Amino acid sequence: MAKYKSGGSNLSSNVVEKITELARPVIESHDFQLVEVEFVKEGQGWFLRFYIDKVGGINIEECAMVSDELSELLDQQDPDPIPQAYFLEVSSPGAERPLKTKEDLAAAVGEYIHISLYASINKQKVFEGYLKSFENDELVLDYLDKTRHKELKVAYNQVAFARLAIKI
């Protein structure tokens, strides 16, 4: 299940919930994954953002196609689920996409990732390395401590944030 967020108000939360239900079938009909939905106010404008992805990555033409389909779908809704004017954006979550669900982590096994923990392990809360496995709600990460490879085993509920990372 992907994470969806709003600008903080009940209005935004309700909009995100309704829009997510409407948009999911459109996005999944193309075998794309709905990663995140945001409805936020920035400056004077409201933004409805969809982050989509697929195996191998999403391209700009695919984002434009989904944007057109979502725009048409949203324009047809009566009553309008979004009471104010907004800008619609559809994009990729990026190369360092967040790993927000257990399914995201399972799919990232073998990938180089970044994790932040709620509590320190050996005085460290942030780790980057290769996700060796994710089973039974436990991550196993192969990371470098200076020049030595080490293995970190951490429970899923101890991970505050995880994302793909680019190894430099």
Summary of the structure (lengths in Angstrom):
residues: 168
radius of gyration: 18.3
end to end distance: 30.4
largest distance: 60.5
contacts: 465
relative contact order: 0.14
helix: 26%
strand: 43%
